[in-house]
Amino acid sequence: MARIFKAVVILAVLGFVGLTGYAYLADLTPATTEMRKPVTLNDGP
């Protein structure tokens, strides 16, 4: 039982380290584009 618990803890730590490394090293910035849309405003009642 101790071996299974130790393996689960090791896998959890390795997963956390991998996720942290991916978050820091991966290019997660979204592509930005300029969008223009005409707006018609009502000029009073």
N, C-alpha and C positions, 0 to 999 in steps of 0.2 A: 504494500500500500504506500509505503514511503517513496518507492521508486516512481510510482505513478504521479504522486503529488509533486515530487522534485521535477519530473519531466514537464508537467503542466506549468509550473512556475518558470522553468527555463524557457519554454515556448512563449509564454506570456511576455517575458522580458525581451526576448528576441523580436517578437512582434512589435512591441512598443518601440524598440530601438530602430527597427526597419521603418515603421510608420513615421517616426520623427525624422529620420534621414531622408525619406522621400519628401516630406513636407518642406524640408530646408533646401534640398537639392533639385527638386523637380520644378519645371517652369509652369506655375499654376496661374499665371496672369491671363485674364481673358483678353480676347482680341477686341479692340475698341474701334468703333466707326462712328463718324458724325452723321446724324440723321436730322433732316429738316422737314418739317411738316407745316404747311400754312394753316393758320387759325383764323376763323372768322368770328369777330366779337360783335355782339349786339350793341347798338349805339343808343341805348335807353328805351323807355317804354313808348 
